[in-house]
Amino acid sequence: MAKKKYNVIREEMLQVASNVAQEKNIDQDSVFSAMEQALEKAARVKYGQEIDIRISIDRSTGDIKLNSYLEVVENIEEEFQSRQILLEDAKKTNPNIGLGEFIIKELPPIELGRVAAQNAKGVIIQKVREADKSNQYQEYKDKVGEIAVGIVKRTEFGNLILDLGKSEAIIKREELIPREAFKNGDRVRAYIYEVKDDVKGYQVFLSRTHPQFLSKLFYQEVPEIYEGVIVVKSVARDPGSRAKISVFTEDSTIDPVGACVGMRGSRVQAVVNELQGEKIDIVTWSDNQATFLANALAPAEVSKIFLYEEKNKVEVVIPDDQLSLAIGRKGQNVKLASNLTSLEIDILTEDEESERRQQEFKEKSVLLAETLDVEDVIAQLLVTDGYTSVESIALETLENLEKIEGFDSTLAQEIIDRSKSFLKEKEDSDKKLIEENINDDKLKSLKGMNNSILAELAKSNILNVNDFADLATFELIDKEEGILKDLDLDEEVANNMIMEARSFWSEEQNED
């Protein structure tokens, strides 16, 4: 009778392991491991918690083996008296046994009482749940960056809880498009941006406001993007209101914007409908920053662009009648263009730009008049003809300077002489400043270094090659605050000088 009952248990175990593994998509071995742990727990209730009891279930037959283990040791530790045996005693049972090995004794099968059976069942359920959650976490962790589709189960404090089939996911209130509302049972598409695993278990976080949600929707709607012929370069969104997306293709036969718009706007309209009517501007990406920026500011027209790469900043001149279009409602258009291009954008009207140029003209004229001690009108004539620095005048020929309206040979020669005299005095002053403050030959030997640069460095207390190496390029050439702002130093030259200065660091480390 006992043998028949034992056979029934074996068959049930095999059936349970198979069913659970199929239902939860878990490896059968994980289910058997959970069963073994549950039975071990029940066996310790009968034989004692201090006993080292191990159970193994044959994966093919369901046979259960119940064994106790005694470790062979030289000295028994008090807390492990029931799990250890002295070597001399162990040799009475097995003369060939050694330290660290085990005496294994087979125990009779246990009869599970009601409480023990419930406990075993609880352990199995818990272990299966843990394995199931681990599988689901691994599955969704690999899906970060994809779109998920779920059914709304409930709403908690404005957050949506979605049923994804095997798992639940959450869309936080701030990740929902403004003014959109869902009710239980609604089907929702969203972007998986994070999967967390912590003590509370794992959580899948979705978003409908993430910029990449827009990108993935175009990936689904536009075959050319799906196939990789067209590439989405950047996305900027004001969720529920407006968005900009830049696209590019190396295939000259394909219009990337037209392909994304689709026949009669069918493709872009499908995305717009999913995003609650969000207006989408599709622009062509270009590796030329000025061209890309002009495209990004559409539908506004751009007159001029002044790019300051070292500051990642750009000034854009717009016709007066295009200003409101360029800025957009509450600054939306220029903000999205800035996010799309990763540039800080300053918008100027043509009148504002003209006014600023006039101010610059005035400042240069005043500076030239003071430097050369000439009348304002003469300085203005020089600046108008492109002579904005003393250096440019000193290097000019008498014949060219005579061509300026109102100049004759005497005046031209006087202007050149004064320019050269000023530069000579400045050169002498620079030399004195350098001699008194800078003694570092490494700094003086940098490629591109000259006395004018060294003098400005001395004024800013940059006195050796290590001080110079600590600088960033923009700290040297920034037009407003740079140490060398008055010298018109090329960005590449400045950068190369700094890198050469830093090379001395590695040489010093090698010497050490």
PyMOL commands that set and color helices and strands:
alter all, ss='L'
color gray80, all
select helices_A, chain A and resi 2-24+28-47+78-80+87-93+114-141+173-175+211-221+223-226+256-261+263-274+289-296+309-311+320-327+329-341+350-372+376-384+390-394+398-402+409-437+441-444+451-459+465-469+473-477+491-511
alter helices_A, ss='H'
color red, helices_A
select strands_A, chain A and resi 53-57+64-73+84-86+102-106+147-156+159-163+168-171+187-198+201-207+231-238+242-248+279-284+304-308+313-318+344-349
alter strands_A, ss='S'
color yellow, strands_A
deselect
rebuild
show_as cartoon
